[in-house]
Amino acid sequence: MPRSLITQSHYERLAAFRHALRRFLHFSEEAARAAGVTPQQHQALLAIKGFPGRDRVSIGELAGRLHVRHHSAVGLVDRLDRLGLVRRRPAASDRRRVEVRLTARGEALIRRLSAAHLRELRELAPELRRLLDLGAGA
């Protein structure tokens, strides 16, 4: 969009959208802490559970999903393992590759956190739809 076509309404909507995103992220961080994990641990559990087509991920895949370095993902998995939320095993196809899966405890935690996040998104949805409709009143 050429600069001359950006209206005050666009700026207001963008600012309101960023504010709504920050509110959701703040909610997410607080929900994770209330559940006894860090926000990054919550993100890792969700990345594992939500990985397309599988119930497990490699450390490298997890690092890619979280945009962290491999050694950071290893440390994160170490902490999740100590909490009893994940289990790591060598991959059946390549014993050098480590795969990470959620434990029953990890499954229960991500289910609770995800339900709370979906409720929060449902509450935000009307506002987000209004903000994303850039054709209306823009």
N, C-alpha and C positions, 0 to 999 in steps of 0.2 A: 504494500500500500504506500503510495507516494506520501511524503511528509505533509504535504499541504492538505491531504484528505484525512489526516488524523484529527479528530475533533476532541473537544473537552470531554464529551461523553465517553470516547474511547479511553482517555486517560483515567476517568473516574471508574469505568468498568474494570480496567486492568488493575488499578489500585485495589478495588474491592475484591477482585478475584484473588490477588496475591494475599490479601488479608484473610480471605476464607481458607486458602491453602494453609497459611500459617496457623489458623485456628485448628484446622484438622490435624496438622502435624503436632501441635501442642497437645491436643487431645490424645493422639497416638502415643506420644512420649509419656504422658502421665498414666495412661492405661497400662503401658508396659511396666512402668515402675510399680504401680499398684499391684500388678500380678507377680512381682518379684523378679523381674528380669530388666535388663537395660533395653533402651530403644533399639540398639544394634542387635542384641540377642533376639528381640522380637522380629526384626527384619530378617535375620538369618533363618529363624523357624519358618517364617512365611515364604521365604525364597525356596526352602527345601520342600515344604508342603505344596507350594504352587508351581513347582517346576513342571513344565509341559511333558506329559506322557510318562512320567516316572515318579516313584515314591522315594527316590534317592538322588543325591548329587555328588559329584566329585568335589574335592576341595577347590580345584581350579574353576569349576563351574560356579561354585558358591562365591568365590572371590570375584568372578566376573559379574555376577548378579548384584553384588553389594558394592562394586567398584572399589575394591580394596586389593592390596597386594596379597599374594599367596600366603606369605608368612603371617599376615594379619588374620586371614581366614583360618589358618591353623590354630592360632591362639584363641580365636572366637569359638571354634569347635571344641578346643580343650575345655574352655569354661562351660560350654553347654553340656559337654559330656560329664563334667564334675557335678553339674546340677541334675543329672539324670534325664536330660531332655533329648539327647541324641545319642546314637551309637554309631561308631565308625568300624568299617570292616574293609578288608582288601576286596577289590572287585573280582568277581568270578572269572571274568574274561581276561583280566590283566592284574595279577597279584601286586604289581608295583603301584597301581592306582588305588587310592583310598576313597571309599564311598561313605556318605553320611546319610543316616535315616533318622527319623523321629522315633522316639520311644513312645509307649502308651502315655506316659506323663507329658511328653512334648506334644503329642496329638491333642490331648485334653486341653492343654494350655493354649495352643494356637486356635483351637475351636472356640474357646471362650473369648479370646482377644479378637478373633475375626468377627464373631457375632456382635461384639460391642462396636467394632469399627463399621460394620455394615449398618447398624442402627444409626450411628452418627452420620454416615454418608446419606442415609435416607432422609435425615433431618436437613442436611445441607443441600440436597438435590434441587429443590425448587429455586433456591438462591443461585446455585451454580448454573442451572439451566438459563435463568434470566440473565446472568452475567455473560454467558457464552453466546447468547443470541445477539451477535454484533450487528445484525441487520435492523433490529428493533430500536428505534430512537437514536441510532448512531449517526 
